[in-house]
Amino acid sequence: MENLTMIIDFYEFTMGQTYFDKGEIDKIAYFDVFFRKNPFNGGYTISGGLDNIISYIQNFHLSKEDILYLKNTNSFSDEYLEYLQNLRFTGDIYAVPDGTVIFPNEPIITVKAPIIEAQLIETTLLLYFNSNSLYTTASKRIVNAAEGKKVMEFGARRARGDISSLEVAKCAFISGCIGTSNTLAAMKYQIPALGTMAHSLVCDSDNEYQAFLDFAKSNPNNCMFLVDTYDTLKSGIPNAIKVANEYLKPNNLEFKGIRIDSGDLAYLSKEARKMLDEAGYFDAKICLSNSLNERKIKNLIEERACFDSIGVGDNIAAANDIVGGVYKLSATEEDGIITPKIKISDSKIKTTNPHYKKVYRFYDQNTGFALGDVITIYDEEIPEDLYTLINPTDEYRQKTLKNYYVRELQVPIFINGKLVYRAPSIFESQKYCEKEFATMYPEIKRTSNPHVYYVDLSKRLLELKKDLIQESIRKRIR
């Protein structure tokens, strides 16, 4: 396996030299991974990338070649390089499982480790969290818009690189897609490989009927024909039905259905359904594709388009947005004393939440729907009977919760450098994601103008944040 430890922004190494020179190699630091805005102007994000992070941390080490490269930059002392050569991750990591519904400003991953270790893993943690969470969120939005129709991930050729194509397929499956067109991903993750034919097969043949017949003979158990090469209604579907009548039916083979990849999909699908039913092929399925996104899918459903599945590539693999996760110092610890840290910005949204924290989610006892999240200082306890959520930007906006149950979202992943988390299978992650998503109110899942989910600070954390801001102001005045 290729060692990816050196996927580290160079400034992490230069800061590490500074920590080393200050004699802080044993200082414990607390860092949070969080993001500030849901992608796609949506109401939620789906977490991803934890499996990659686990693998990275387990294999974290710098080889002799890595050390030689760093030495040749003439940027680091021999003593620091010797320290790096023996470096392994020895700290703690807490994180929400892949497939969890998450929201802005919540600590999704918390790292507690010696400060140089914690600093050096920043780049790759953000790389995996940001990319995978974008793919899971894009996929879940598509799956949700499809309202129970099957979604196939067809994004390999649109992905941003070979490794990215595998990550897209994995994340799409976790978010509810039924399989992938990417054969390597299907093999690696043991998920269904899906696909039928392209227009080139039809164009290569003397005529469309012959192309369908040849395909049926070569693929007797996978007879779904692409019918829009020439004329969907006048040529494609009639030829598909003709092959079904003349070859599939006499040989007791199933006519799986058709795929339409261009034109007015709503109109064509309704006409196709009539033609298939009139020919007696009531069980033949209709698959639609062609740069489908949430809005187009929603329109198809509103127009009562007749389809059983969709294939989506561009708007999963090449999703045009970012998650924007960041990695910020929230506290340090020396001699057992934790000192909260805060980053203050002229932009209120960039002022961080200080201290070593935990995040809890409240659920309605009767309905099971999520009521809101609260971020607390690590040693706070949540009462069982009554809790008031306080909006951190407008303290007069409060919501008192009753009749709830609560759970902590983060779980331990590494403790003292040892993996303590049993990573679920991709199928378990898919079921978990589906169960998590079902706890969200429909208003939060809306494609446009979603309801803003409650993510508030505990009163104690809010007061600490205000105190640290005031302390910073006093220091600047001096």
N, C-alpha and C positions, 0 to 999 in steps of 0.2 A: 504494500500500500504506500502511495506517495505521501511523504511527510509534508503537511501543509502549514506547519507551525510558523513559517516565515511570512505568512499572509498577515503582516503586522505593519501598520503605518510607521514610517521611519521615526516620526517624532515620539512614538511610544518608547523606542530604544533610547532616544536622547533624554527623555524625562527620567527613564530608568537610571541612566548614568547619574543624574542629579540626585535622585533618591539615594542611590548607592553612596555617593560622595557625602551626603548628609548623615549617613549612618542609619538610614531608616529601613533597612531590609527586613526588619522584624515588625515594623509598624503595620497594624491591621487597618485595611481600608474597606469601606462599604460602598459599592457602586450599584446603581439602578439602571436597568434598561427599560425605557418607556418611550412613548411616542406622543405627539401633541395633537394630531388631527387624524380622523378616520380617512382612509383613501376613498376616492370616487365620490366625495361629498356624501358619504353614507352614514348610517347610524351605528355601525359596528365594524369591528375588525376580527379576523380569526387568526389565532396564534399559530405559528409554524416555525420549524427550524431547530427544535430542541434535539431531535435525533442527530442532526449534524453537529450541534454543539457538543453533545456527549462524546461523539467520536473524536472530535478535535481535542477536547480536554484530555481524553484518555491517551492520546498519542502526542501530547504536547512535550516537545523537547527540541533542542537545537543541535544539529549534527556538527561534526567537525568542519564540513564544508560551509555551513551557515556561519560558524564562528570565524572561519578564515575570511569569508566575505566581509563580515562586520569589521574585522581587524584591518582589512585593506581599505576601508573607508577613512581610516585615520581619525575616527570620531570618538573612540572609546578607549578607556584605560585597560591595561592587561588584567588588572585585578577584577574589573567589572566583567570582562569577557570570560574570565575563569568562573566567575559566579554564574554567568548565563549558561556556560557549558554544562553545568550540573543542575540546572533549573528544571523543576517539575512542578505541576500545579498541586498545592497542598491545602488549598482553602475549601470553603463551602460555597455551593451554588444552590439557590432555590429558584424555582420557575413554575409557571403555569404549564400544564401539559399541552401538547400540540392538539389543535382542534377546539380550544377554549375560546369563547366569545370574550373579547377584551375591548377596553375603551381607553381614550386618551388620558395621559398623566398617571396611570396606574403603574406601579412597579411590576413589570412582567417577569423580569429576571433580576435577582439580587445576588451579587457576588460579595463574599466576605473572605478576604485573603490578604497575605502580605502584599504591600502596596505595589511592588514591582510586578509580581505575578498578576495581580488584578489589572494593572495598567496594560500589560502586554497582550492580554487576551481580548481587549476591547474591540479591535478591528474585526476579528473573525466572528465574535458574538453578534455584532451588529450586521455583518454581511449575511449570516444565516437567518437571523431574525427578520431583517427587512425584506429579503428576497422571498423567503418561504411564506411569510405572513401576507405578502402581496398576492402570491399565487393562490393561497388558501382563501383569501377574501374575495378575489376576483371570481374564483370557482364557485364559492358559496352564493354569491350574488346571482350568478347564472342559474345554479341549481334551484335557488329559491324562486327566481322569476319563472322557471319552467313549471312550477306548481305540480310536481309529481311526475311530469314527463321525464323519461330517461335522458340523461346528458352524457355524451361521449366526448372525451378530451382528444382533440385532433391537432394539438399545437406544436408538435415537434419541429416542423419546418419554419415556424414563426418564432421559436424560442431564441433567446440571446446566448446561443452557444450550446455545445453538446451536453455538458453537465447540467446546464439550465433546463434542457429538455427533459431530463430525468427527474429533476426536482419538480417541474411543472406537473408531470404525470402523477407523481407521488402526492403532491398537495391537492391536486384536483380530485384524486380518489378519496382522500381523507375528507374533503368537503362535500362528497356525495356523488361525484361522477361514477358511472358504472364500469369504466375501463378506459383504455388508451389506445391510440393508433401506434404508439411508440413501442416497437417490439422489444427493444432492449429493456425499457422500463417495465414492460409487462413481465419479462423474464426475471428481472432483478427483484421486483416487489411481489411477484406471483399474483398479479391482478389480470383481469381479462384483456386480451389483445383483440382489438376490434378494427374492422375495415372491410370494404368490399372491392370496389373498382374505381378507376379514374376515367376521365373523358378520353385519354389517350388510347385506351383499349378499344373504345368504340370507333375512334377516328382511324385506327390502324386496320380495321376490318373493312371488307367490301361493303357491308351494310350493317345497320344497327341490329337487325334481327340476328344476323350471323354472329355478331359480337356477343349478344346475350346468350345465344345457344352454346357457343364455344365456352363461355364462362360457366354456364350451368353444367356442362359436361366435365369441366376441370374442377369445379367447386360445387358438387352436388348438395352439400350440406350448408351452403352459405349463399343461397340465391337471392340476393338483394341487388337489384339492378339500378344503375344510375341513368335516369331517363331524360335528362335535359340537354343532351349533346346537340340535338338538332331541333326538335319540336316536342315539348313534353306531352301535350295532349293529343297531337295528331300522329306522332311517331313513337316516342319513347314508351308511353304506357301501353298503347296497343301492341307493340312488339314484345314488351315484357309479358303481357297476358298471353300472347300467341305462343311464346316459349313455354309458359306455364301449362297451356292447354296441350301442346304438341309433344313436349318432352318431360316436364316435371310430373304432371299428373299421371301419364301412362306408366312412369317408372316409380310411382309411389314416393316421389320426392316433394318436399315442402317448398312452396313459393313463399319465401320469407317476406318479400315486399320490395319497395322502391325507395330511392333517395332522390330528392330534388335539390339542386344546388344553385339555382338562379331563377330570375323572374319574380313575379308576384307570388310569393310563397303561400300567402293565405288563400288567394283565389285558386291557384294551381292545386293546392293540397285538397281543397273541398271538391274540386272537379275530379281529382284523382281518386278520392274516396268513393265517389259515385261510380266511376268506371270500374274500379276493383270490385265493389259490391255487386254491380250489375253482372259482372262476369263470374260471380259466385265465390270470390276470394275475400270473404269477410275477415279472415284472420291475417291477411297480408298487411304488413306494417308500412307506415310512411315515415321516413326520416327526412328532416329538413336541415340544410346547412347553408352557408354563405355569409360569413362575417357577422354572425348573430351576436347581439349583446342583450343586456337586460331590457332595454327599451323596445327593441325589435321583438323580443320574445313576448313581452307584455302585450304588445300590439297584436301579435299572432293569436294569443289567447283571447283577447278582447274581441277579435274578429271571428272567433270560433273556427280558426284554422283546424284542419283535421291532420293531426300528426301524433306519432307515438314516441318519437325520440328526436333529439337534435345532436348535431355534431358541432363543437365549438373549438376553434383554434386560436385565432388572433386575440380575442378578448379575454383569454386566460394567459396564454404564453407570452403575449406582448402587451399586457395590460398597461395602459398609459397613465400611470400615476406612481406614487411612492408611499411607503408607510412612514418613513422618516424617523425611525427609531434612533434614540440617542443614548449615551452612556455617561452618567454623571455621578460624581463623588457626592455621597450623602452623609458620610460620617467617617471618623477615624477612631481607632481604639489603641490606647497605650496603658499598660498596667491595669487592664480590666476596666478602664474608664472610657466610655463612648462619648465622643465629642461630635455633636451634629454640625454639618457643613451645609452651606447654601450658596447657590450661584444666583446673583441678582442682575437683572437686565433692565434696560429702559423699556423693553417690550415685556409686559406683564406675563405673557404666555411662556416666556423663557426663564422666568424666575422659578427655580426648582423647589421641590418639597424636601425639607431637610430630614436627617436622622435615618436610622435603621428602622424600616417600616414593614408593615404587613397589610395585606388587602383582603377584605372580607366581602362576601356577596350575601345579600338578604333575599330570601324566597318566601312567597306567600304560602302559609300552611295549607290553605284550601285549594288553590289553583296550581301551585308549583311554579308560577311565573316569578322571574327575578324582579325585585323591587328597587334595587339600587346597590351600589358598592360604597364602601367606606375605607379610606386609607388611614391607618393608625400608627402610632409609635409601637415598636415591636413588643413591648411588655403590657400593652393595654388588653383588657378583657371586654368582651361584648356581652352585655346583659341579655338574659333570655326572654324578658317580657316586654321591654320598651326601649326604643332607641330613636334619637332625633338626628337626622341627616342635616348637615349645615352646608349650604352652598359656599365654596371657598372664595368666590368673587363677589358674593352678595349675601352677607350673613343674615339678612332679614328673610331670605328665602330658605325656609326650613320645612322638613317633612318628618313627622313623627310616625314611626312604624310600630305596629302591633301584630300579634298573631303570625310570627315569622319563625323560620329557622335559618341558620347562617352557616356558611362554611368558608374556610380560608382557601384562597385560590392557589397560592403557591404551594408546592410540595418540595421536600428535600431531594436534590439530585446528586450532589457530591457533598460528603462530609469529611473533613480532613483529607481531601484529595482522593477519597475512595468513592466509587459509584455505589449509591444506595438505592437507586431508582430502578425498578423493573420496567424497561421500555416496552410499551404495548406493541402488538403487531399492527400492521397498517389497517387490518380489518377491525381491530379493537378501537383504533383511533377514529375510524370512520363512524362506528356506532357511538362512540363518545361524543364526537362532534355533532352528530344528529340529535343526540339527547340534550346536549348543551344548548343547541340552537332552538330547540323546542321550548326552552324556558323563557325565551325572549318574547315580549309582547309584539304583535304584528306591526304596531306603529313604529317600532324601532327598526324593523326589517324592510320598511318601505323603500322602493327604488329611488324615489325623490321625496324631498322634504320630510325626512324621518324625524321621529320624536327624539329629543336629546335625553340619553340615559343618565340617571343620577350617578355621578362619581364625586363623592364629597370627602372632606377631611374631618377627622375626629376633632372635637373641641380642643383637646390638648395639643394635637399637632398643629391646628390652625393658630393657636396662641403662640406656640413655639416659633412658627414661621414669621408671625408678625413681630415677635421680639427680636429675631435675628435680623429682620429687615431694618427695624429701628436702630439696632446696634450698629449695623453697617452705615446707616445715615449719620449717626453720631461720629463714627470714625472719620467719615469723609469731611464733616464739618470741622473737626480738629485740624 
